[in-house]
Amino acid sequence: MPRELARTLQRSLVHLKPPPVKGGKFQLPLPTHFRPKPAFVQVKDRIPFWHVAPGDRVKLVKGSEDVKGKVGVVDRVDRETNRVYLKEPEFAAKKRQFSEYPGQQLEPDFAGSGDAGGTYTVARPFHVSNVRLQVRDGEHEYTATRVRKSKVTWDRRNRRFAWRRYVLVPELGADSESGWRQLPWPKEDVETSTPSERDMTSTTSLPTWIPDLSALSLSPSRAELPRLPTKPVSLPAGAPPELQVSQLDLGGSYYSRANQTRRYNERKAAEKEYGKKVMKQKAKDVRRGVLPEGAIAW
């Protein structure tokens, strides 16, 4: 998964696409000076719709003693390996020497230039099943034990999948109140452009040439449209010469795919109805003795 897509909310199911023929689990091994990748996860074992997104506060419930039980913020998610990366430096991997993986200094995860001993830290991935979402209620923060989602729909405006997530907090549940709470999604950082003093977008000139459409018939009747696609549409006298183009170049409605399909279906329906009438008349003639019995070919 590209690194820039792992820092945003889930928009598609591209992480469920199978690997290429020459990639994935059986691809060529990388050189030893690059950082080893996490174990390959089969497509059937990947999570389709994620409940954890970049910006969520999570608690690590499984791991080494120095990080277990600590709370951090999700920096990015890797949906192809079911792992998350946390922002806090205490969740980073142990320091390694430059001589072990020299090419690792060129990666975007490289943090700092190291100390005098030539050591540095690298972000360490954690499996998504080892973290729990944090829910804030007033001044207190609780750890969710279960997560479920609503019906998944497609948001046409933002062009992404949309659903709501609900978490179960036992501490908030009472005798007459359920412990389920809706957890809103974290807000994404949207890049905005600030106009400067030399911004000329508001003072741009209008187009210098505008065609005269006053003499153009906006909705010609179907009978006036030419049957030949390359023949220009009949325009009134005095029309600009720029409008003397063919109906095919204009993308007229008569030659559109929808109208062509409609005319084809109407023609087939008329042929079918005509065939029924002919066969019905022949059957009557056979019963009357006008035609022999073998005259009808079923």
N, C-alpha and C positions, 0 to 999 in steps of 0.2 A: 504494500500500500504506500502511495506517495506520502512523504512526511507532511506536506502542506495540507493534505486532506485529513490527516489524523488529528488536527487541532481544531476542527469545526464539528458542529452537530451532524448527526448522520443524515445524509440526503438521499442515498441510493443504496442498492444492494450489490455494488460492484465488488465488494469483498467476497461474495459468494460465487464469483465466476471461476471456473476451473482454470488451473495453470496451463500455460502453453505446452506444446509437445516437448520442447527442449528446455523446459524450466520446471520450477517447483521442486519436488522432493528429489528428482533424479537429475538435476541440473549439474553442470560442471562445478567442481569445488573451487572456492575462492582462494586467492593467495593467502598465505599464512600471516602477512602483515596487515590484513584487514580484520576487523572485529567479527567474531563468529556470530551468525544470526541465530535467533531462537529456533527451536525445533519446528519442522513443518507441520501444519495442522490441516487435516483433510477438510474438504469443502463441507461435507456432511456434519462435521463436528464444530463448525464455526457458528457463532451466534448471529441469527438473522437481524433482529432488532435489539439494539443496545439500550440498557437503562442507565448506563454510566456515560457521561459526556465530559469533555474538557471544561474545567471550571468547577466541577463538583467537589465538595469536601467529603472525603472518604476516610475510613478507619481501617488500618491493616490488622486483620485478625489472625493471620498466619504468616510466619516468617521467623527470622532470627530474633534473638532476645533483645538486640539493640534497636530494632524497629517495630517489633510486635506491640500492638496497642496504641501506636501513635497515629495522629490525624494529619492528613496532608491534602493538598489540592491537586487534582488531576491535570497534568500538563498536556498530554496527548494520549490517544488510544490507538492501538494496532489491532484492527478488526480482523486481520488475516491470521493472527496468532493468538487472539483472545487475551491480550495483555494490555496493561496500562502503565504509564510513566507518571511519576509524581514530581512536583516542582521542588520540594524542599531538598536541600543538600544532604540531610541525614539519611535519605532513602537512596542515595547514590551508591554505586558499587565501590568496593575497596580500591584503594589507590594502586596503580600498576606502574611499572617502569616503562619508559618510552621504548626501551629496547625490545620489549615483548611484542608490541604491536606498533611499529613505527608509523604505518599509514593511518592510524587512528587519530593522529593530530590534525588531519585534514578534514575530518568529519564534522558536521554541524553540532553534534552532541559534545564536542570537546569543550570542557569547562576550564578556562584559565590556561596559563602557560606553565603551571607546576611550581613547586617550591624549589629550594636549593638542592634537594635530593633528587630532583627530576621525577616527581610523582604527580599524578593528577587523578580526578574522579570522573566517572562515566555514569550516566543515568542507567538505572537498573530496572528492567521490566518486572512487573508483578502480575500474576494471573488474576483475571477479573473476579474469580470465585473467592479470592483471598481478601477482598476489600468489601466494606459495608458503607452504604450511604449514610451521611449525617443529616439530621433534620433539626432545624432550629425552631423552637417554640418560645417566643418571648426572649428572655435572657438565657435560657437553657438550651443545650444542644444534646440530642439523643441519637442513638445508633439504631438504624432500621434493621429488622431481622428478615423481612420478606419484601419482595417487590413484584408488582404486577402492572400490566398495561391495559389501556382501553383499546377499542377497535382502531386498527391502523387505516388511515385514509391518505389520499394524495392531495397535497396543497398545491393548487394550480398557480397561485400567486407567487409563492416562494420556490416552487418547483422542487418539492422534497416530500418525503413521508412525514406524516404528523400523527402523533398519538400522545396521550397523557399517561403519566406514570404515578402509581400509588404505592406508598410504603407503609409497612406495619410497624408501629412503635408500641410495644407492650406497656411502657410507662404512661402513655397518654390514654390508654384504654380504661374505661370505668365500667360499672355495672350497666349503665344505660347509654354508654357512648362507645363507639367502635374505635379501635386504635389505628385504623387506616387513615392516612392523610395524603392529600395530593401534593406532590413535590414538583414545583415549577422547574422548567429547564433553565440552566444558566444563560445569561445574556452573552451574545457573541460580540466581539470587538469588530465593528464595521468601520472600514476605512472611509474617511470623509476628506474631501478636498476643500481647503480654505482658499478663497480667492485672494490674490495678492494685488498690489497696487498696479501692476502692469497687466492685469487680466483684461483681455480685449474681447471676451466672449459677449459681453453686453453691448458692445458698440460695433459689432460686425455689420456690414452693409447687407441690404436685402438683395435678392437675385435681380440682376439687371434686365433679364428678359422673361416675360410672362406671356404664354400663348393666350390668344383670344379664343375663348370657348363659348362665346355668345351665340355663334352661328352653328354650333354642333348640336345635333339631336342627341339628348342624353339617354333616351330609352326608345330606340327604334323597334318597330314591331317585328315579329318573327318572319312575316312574309317579306319584309324589306331586306332581311339578311341574305347575302349571297350564299349559294350552295357550295361554291368553290372556295376553299379556305384562303387561297392566295389572291382572291379578288378583293379590291378595297371596298369598304363600306360606302354606300351612296350618301354623300354629304351635300348639304345645300350649297347653293352658289355663294361664292365669297368666303368659303372656309379657308383657313390658313393652309399653305402647302405642307406644313409639318404633320398635318392630320391625315394626309393621304397615305395611309398605311393599310396593310391587309388586316382582315379580321383575325387571322391566325396570329399575327404579331401582337395584336391588342389583347389576345386571350379572351375572345368573345365567349359569351355564355352558350351560344349554339353549339360550339365545338368543345365544350368542356366535357370532362370525363363523366360527370353526373348526368348531363343531358344525353350524351351518347349511350350510356347504360340504360337510361329511361326509354329512349327510342328503340333500343334493341329489345328490351323486355316487352314493350307495346307491340312490336312487330311479331315477336314469337307468340305472344298471347293471341294476336289476330290470326296467325297461321294455325294455331291449335284450335281456335274456335271454328275457323273455316273447315278444317279437317273433320271436326265432329259433325258439322252440318252435312258435309258430303257423305260421310259414312252412314249417317242416319237416313239420308235420302236413298242411298244404295240398299240399305237394309229393308226399307219400305218397298223398293222396286223388286227385291228378291221375294218378299212375301206375296206380292201381287202377281208374281210370275213374269214380270217384264224382263228381269235379268236372271241368268242361271245362278245356281247356288255357289258356284266357284268363282263368281265375279268379284267377290269381296276378299281382299287379301289382308288378313289380320296381322 
